[in-house]
């Protein structure tokens, strides 16, 4: 097996170093190139992901990803990175991105489903262009919940200045089909990458994450 391609650098170093920038998005700052993922059945059985993790990832890809980006063959789309994390390649032909359940901060108790795409998207970048890009890659039902009310729509992070990139958070109503599981939706857009991260809050009584 050859040397895997270098990981994508999605969130720049200045935002990763910013204590007030979304910790959940920071966890996606380095993302494996889908071309470098290896088939789970190519590694030792002891290093393969448990079937329940594979099943949940498959189900979330089918539920949350726009049909235009769902892989034709989910079994063939599954792959592991060098850390043994499980990903599903996204795209009908050559993978333009991937999705995973394994990219949340190590000290976080909040489960996430994250997807990252390498897409050409020249700026200026605004909430409008971010929403347009997110709409292209997620289930239309999810986008409807994001855009349902003024309170649920994406709100830009004040930590991201200028128009070369934009980051935002949407707060979904817990009564919605997606909001009941993923009340927080984060997104980041630059010229080269789009990141969409859905975060669960298992214990709502504990309050929202920082």
N, C-alpha and C positions, 0 to 999 in steps of 0.2 A: 504494500500500500504506500502510495507516494505521500509527500509532505502536504498536509491540508493547507488550503489557501488562508491568508491572514484574516482574522476576524474583522467584521465591520465595526467602525468607530461611529456610533450614532449620536450620543450625547457628548458634546465637547467638554474638555477638561475644566473650563472655567465654571460651567454649570454643575459638574460633578463636585467641584470644590465648594460650591455655594451651599452653606448650611440650610438656607431657607428655600432651596429648590426641591421639588418633589422627590423624596427618597425613592419612591417606587420607580420613577422613570430613570433615576440614576442607575438602578440595577440592570438596565438594558443598555448601558453605555457601550459595552463590548458585546457584540452579537455574532455568533458563528456564521460564516458564509455557508449557505445551504449546500454548496457544491462540496464542502468538506465533511459533511455528516456521513456516518457509516451505518450500514444496516444493523439493526439490533441482533439479528441472527448470525452476524459475523464476529461477535464477541463471545466470550465465555458465558455460559448460562448464569453463573453467579453475578455477572455484571449487567445482565439484561434487566430492563425495567419490569416491574410486576404487571401482570395482565390488567389489573384494575386501573393503573395509571394510563396504560395504552388506551383502554376503553374510554376513560374520561376525556382524554385529549381528543380522540376521534369524535366523540359526541360534541365537544365544544367547538371544534372546527366546523362540524356540520351545522351547529346552532348559530354561531356568531359570525362566521366568515361569509362574505358575499359569494354567491354561487360561481361568479366569474373567476374567483381565486381559489376555489376548492379543488384539491388535486383530483385527477381522474382515477388514480389508484392509490387509496389511502395506505395500504400495506407498503407499497413501494415508496411512499412519501415519508414514512417514518425514518428517523435517523438519530444517532447519538453524536454529541460533540466530544471533544477531548476530555471533558470533565465527567462524561457519562450521563449528561443531561439529555432528556428526550425532547425531540422537536418533530414537527410535521411540516414538510416543505409545502409552500403555497404557490399555486399557479398551475395552469393547464399544461403548459409545455415546460420550458426551462423555468426552474423555480425563481420567482422574483422576491421571495421572502419565506418566512417560516413562523410557526407559532409554538409556544411552549407553556408548560405549567411550572417550570423549574427555574424561573429567573427572578423571583422575588428576593428582597434583601434577606440575608441569612438570619438576622435577628428579628424578622417580622413574623407576626402570627397571622397575618392576613394573606390568604391564598390569592393568586393572581393568574389570569390568562393573558399572555402578552403575545403580540404579533408584530413583526418588523418587516418592512419592505424596502428594497432598494429601487427607488423610482425617481426618475428625473422630474424635478419640479422647481423650475427657476422662480425666484422671488420677483417682486416683494411678497413676503409671507404674512398673512393676516389671519384672523379668526375665520374669515370667509373662505380663504384658500385651504385652510386646515380642514374646515368642515366639508368642503368639496372633496378633498382627498379621502377623508375618513368615510364619506358616503360611498365612495367607489369600492371600498374593500370590506365593509361590514354588512351584515344582514340588514336589509331595509327596515325590518321591524325594530332593530336596535337603534338605527338612526332616527326613526320616528319618535322613539322615547327620548332621545337626546334633544330633539327639536320640538318636543311637545309644548313646553312652556318656556317663558323667559327665564325662570329659575333653573330649569334643567339643561339649558343650552351651555355650550362651552364658554368658560370664562378664562381669559388669558392670564397666564402667570406674570406678575409684575417683575419677576426676576429676569425675564428674557427681554432684552432691549433691542430696538431696531427692527428691521424687516427682513433680515437674513435668515431668521428662524422664528418659530413661534411654538409655545407650549401652552396647554390649557387643560382644565379639569371640568367635567360635567357631572352634576349630581342628579341621578335618576330617582324618580319617585319609587318608593318600595312597593307600591301597588302594581307596578308594571311587570310584564313577563320577564324582562331582563333586569329591571331594577330590583326585583325581589332577591336576586342572587348577586348581582353586580351593581351596587348603588354608586360606585365611583368609576368613572371612565376617564383615563388620562390619554393625552395625545401629544405628539411632538412631530414637527415638520421642518425639514431643512431642504436645501437644494437636492440632496442625495437620498435622504431616508424619511420614512414615515413610521412612527411607532404608535401603536394603539394598545393600551393596557387596561384590562377590566379587573377591578379589585373587589373581592368579597369582603364582607365584614361579618364573621360568624356570630359575634356577640355584640349586637347593636347596642345593648345596654351599657357597654363599655365606652360608648361614644365614638365619634369619627376619628380616623387616624390623623396624625399630625402631618 
